[in-house]
Amino acid sequence: MDKFKIFWLACSILLLLGEIIVPGFILFFFGVAALIIFGILWIFPDFSEMFWLQLLLWISLSVVLVFFLRKRFSGTFQGRMFRSEMEDFVGHHAKVIADILPDKPGRIKYRGTSWQAISEEGEIKAGETASLIAKSDEESMTFIVKKYNSIGGS
């Protein structure tokens, strides 16, 4: 393996790992672009003679990937899907699986998953049904719920 293949492979690995440490979801695309250059060198070995062209292509690919894909994938990779889908949850009902007390969060089961929940008003016992009201601003994976009244709705 020639020095430029090793260089681009090392760059891609370092940039992809750097994404874990540095927030912003930018380094990922630079790492993918470096991986693409590595692939091109693997397919077209004669291309390794022109480092300046490799560098120019890497910069161009990085800019294009960041510009066209960052916004599309940033919510997925940064864990924001929960926030964007929250509107779909509001008004639905969940089974309380651990008591929710005014001063202590409990747990609910919603769509097959256990979630932390805090009560908007009063106590909700395990086994009862709760209505989903909102997502907590302090804890991104916590629902704010209230006791579901089957007679009057929520």
C-alpha positions, -999 to +999 in steps of 0.1 A: +000+000+000+015+033-010+020+063+013-010+082+000-034+054+005-022+051+041-024+088+045-061+090+034-071+059+054-054+073+085-071+107+079-105+092+075-101+071+107-089+101+127-116+124+114-143+099+121-130+093+156-126+130+161-164+135+155-170+116+188-149+142+207-156+174+188-193+184+186-208+200+155-212+171+131-187+184+106-156+161+110-177+131+100-181+145+065-144+153+062-137+117+072-161+103+047-145+124+020-111+111+030-124+076+028-138+083-007-103+095-018-088+063-003-113+043-024-104+062-055-067+055-049-075+019-044-094+017-077-071+040-097-035+036-085-022+061-110-041+088-092-016+086-063+010+105-084-011+137-081-014+146-044-025+182-052-055+168-071-063+144-043-063+173-019-084+195-042-109+166-046-110+160-008-118+197-001-145+197-028-161+165-016-160+177+020-177+210+012-204+192-009-210+166+017-213+191+045-235+214+025-259+188+012-260+161+039-252+178+073-287+192+079-304+161+066-285+137+090-276+160+120-309+153+139-304+115+136-267+115+147-271+141+174-301+124+191-327+150+182-352+127+167-369+124+200-375+162+201-387+164+165-412+135+169-425+148+202-456+163+187-466+127+176-465+116+213-486+144+229-521+132+238-512+095+237-516+073+267-490+051+285-491+025+312-474+036+345-450+009+355-434+026+385-452+051+408-448+087+397-447+109+428-448+147+430-412+148+442-399+117+424-399+106+388-415+072+379-415+051+348-441+046+320-442+021+292-449+037+258-446+020+224-428-010+240-402+011+257-398+022+293-394+060+298-388+082+328-418+103+336-427+132+359-462+142+369-477+175+360-501+172+389-501+148+418-494+112+421-499+084+395-497+048+408-482+019+389-508+001+368-527+034+361-528+051+327-511+084+320-516+110+292-484+123+276-483+161+278-448+172+269-411+164+271-391+178+299-368+206+290-342+196+317-342+158+308-345+151+271-357+115+276-383+123+302-420+127+296-443+150+315-475+132+321-508+136+339-533+110+352-556+098+324-593+100+333-612+075+311-645+092+318-637+127+308-608+120+285-575+133+298 
